[in-house]
Amino acid sequence: AADAQHIAAEFVNRFRMERPPLPAISLSTDTSVITSVGNDYDFDEIFEKQLMALCKPEDIAWGISTSGNSPNVLKGLRFCAKEEISTLGFAGRDGGKMNGLCDFMLTIPSDNTARIQEVHIIAAHVICALVDEILFGRFNPDIVG
């Protein structure tokens, strides 16, 4: 959840350059929505319901699960696949059930959750730098270093 919030903040505010805000939201931040969906339906549906309400076909959903098997993340990714919404997945170990559900997948081959999370945030920063450079600056491969 914290990684998703961190990544969303990099897009909405800025990463390495001054630029207009980019739309991004962490689906783990609204505790009222999460508890409402979880209590009325199931906690496995907390991301799917929000994706149903918020996603448009041109959006990208980014699923993060160190095991690759988090039921709520998987259910959200399945919804995106059905609706043809592009997906990016970050997982650890062998990628778990997220394999095959994401258009783009980064799997960290480790059983150490802390190491998986550390590499995820480094990779997220690389993606943020690339987005900044491609959308708002002259692309420079050295910027991601």
Secondary structure, 3 states (H helix, E strand, C coil): CHHHHHHHHHHHCCCCCCCCCCCCCCCCCCHHHHHHHHHHCCHHHHHHHHHHHHCCCCCEEEEEECCCCCHHHHHHHHHHHHHCCEEEEEEECCCHHHCCCCCEEEEECCCCHHHHHHHHHHHHHHHHHHHHHHHHCCCCHHHHC
